[in-house]
């Protein structure tokens, strides 16, 4: 499960840090009997309650992370297991492989193509939902329908819609006299098609986040703008958008980490599942999968995993900087 | 784009005519009193129909036999072959097994995540203990670590333990996660008055009874949302199950993948399968969709 995300956008609750001072909830002195048992209960219970997470994270999070590093400096076949120690050779191999760089470019290209249109569309839809609609819950649920469709299912549907020969979209293009596009062959076209699946699934979701932020804008601000003679369009661009800036940054930033790991959509875009004949839409995670489970070289695959980790940490740091710098100038809801 | 801007601005201007201002002050937050015009409804309807279209298309193609699907002009109305294609789906892949597996795995994971997250979230929100702040910061930091990183050693370990022929590999690592803990903590900080916990303690409740009788009931709304999101995320997960589950024990997503493999893709078969596979979550959405909406709008969830 891809996770993430803190208190958000729009809502201003949940401010205090984790260590906010609270009055002690028990006074062991006040208890008259079974004091020792009670004291032990008070002391140990919190640790027992948080133990499951830490235990699980240790076994399935931290240890595997270190173990990945160990695997990455060895020859390691999927079937025959561990081989010789090879130092950084696996990393050299990966960094010298042009398909690694191609996968990196593809991943970034698909992310860019999916984030910008998605944010613009979601803003528009949020603005529509922000009107005082009759049956507003139904409209909100309506735009969320694609979100409950699995990425695999979405990829299969769109793989058909974007079919090179009989696809509906190419039929449409030809119907209006345009040349059909080879969606599964041309690099940029394939990225567009994959980005479309991502946009389809997430636009409504993000629209709801933007809507929540819009509803947190005090209506007085609009009144003031209207009294000052701002047109409707001007109000949207001069009031709504600036106030939404922290939320927009938040949405884009949180989608980067998921975007770097995109797998199901490009994997299921064709039956081969390797990202096209010349890997024209192979992403980093697909590259990792191909190395590990097709080439059966877990050593180089682990090197890719660590490179991906480094990249994500880098992006997370840039994100932090961006939030600090841009968030400060914005509406200040975060 | 230009059209989408019109909606709220129209409403705002209308409402801010003289007389409108006072009325609006009295209304609840977010309440611009005037109903929007047909344009807003029309645009929204177009958006929803547009986003529902791929689903309809899936059913449409799934309801014809292959000879029709590969013609030049696609049909507009459903044909009569859906049940026939659906039956072929059950013949081609172990679809019942896949459905059962997905229901089982998603339910177990969702219940476990919800319970353990509530437990830990309660401890972080309401109990005092040494290292609380540090532990919470650590948990938030781990949310940035992508799960993909550990797949290789996890796979090695799971196969060493001989678990790769079972569903355990997709259940065990998912039993609790950082996001759930954080989410429940954020909710419970405000949801339970400290006095209530004190009262229970004074009345002689042990810590776990206090949790059970005070925290759990208070946590229900957030727990329901967390359960829903975890269930959906587990149901739609693909990467790790693809790596670790054998072909004869697929989840629904893996069954769909099996439908497409091979040189020739029979789209009426594949998309009938997609339609079938989407029904359970769509049904869940009909029942609990409004909770999903409010969960997202509380701004606390990003899958």
Interface residues (C-beta under 8 A of the other chain):
Chain A: X1 X2 X3 X4 X5 X6 X7 X8 X9 X10 X11 X13 X14 X16 X17 X18 X19 X20 X22 X23 X24 X25 X26 X30 X38 X41 X42 X43 X45 X46 X47 X49 X50 X52 X53 X54 X56 X57 X60 X61 X63 X64 X65 X67 X68 X70 X71 X120 X123 X124 X125 X127 X128 X129 X130 X131 X132 X133 X134 X137 X139 X140 X141 X142 X143 X144 X145 X146 X147 X148 X149 X150 X151 X152 X153 X154 X156 X157 X158 X159 X160 X161 X166 X168 X171 X200 X203 X204 X205 X208 X209 X211 X212 X213 X214 X215 X219 X222 X223 X226 X227 X231 X232 X233 X235 X236 X240 X254 X257 X260 X261 X263 X264 X267 X268 X271 X273 X285 X288 X289 X292 X293 X298 X301 X302 X305 X306 X308 X309 X312 X313 X316
Chain B: X1 X4 X5 X6 X7 X8 X9 X10 X11 X12 X13 X16 X21 X24 X29 X30 X31 X32 X33 X34 X35 X36 X40 X41 X43 X44 X47 X48 X51 X52 X54 X55 X57 X58 X61 X69 X70 X71 X72 X73 X74 X116 X117 X119 X120 X122 X123 X124 X126 X127 X128 X129 X132 X133 X135 X136 X137 X139 X140 X142 X143 X144 X145 X146 X147 X148 X149 X150 X151 X152 X153 X154 X156 X157 X172 X173 X174 X175 X176 X177 X178 X179 X181 X182 X185 X186 X189 X190 X194 X197 X198 X201 X202 X206 X207 X208 X211 X230 X232 X233 X234 X235 X236 X237 X238 X239 X242 X243 X252 X253 X256 X257 X260 X261 X262 X263 X265 X267 X270 X271 X274 X277 X278 X281 X282 X284 X285 X289 X290 X292 X293 X296 X297 X298 X299 X300 X301 X302 X303
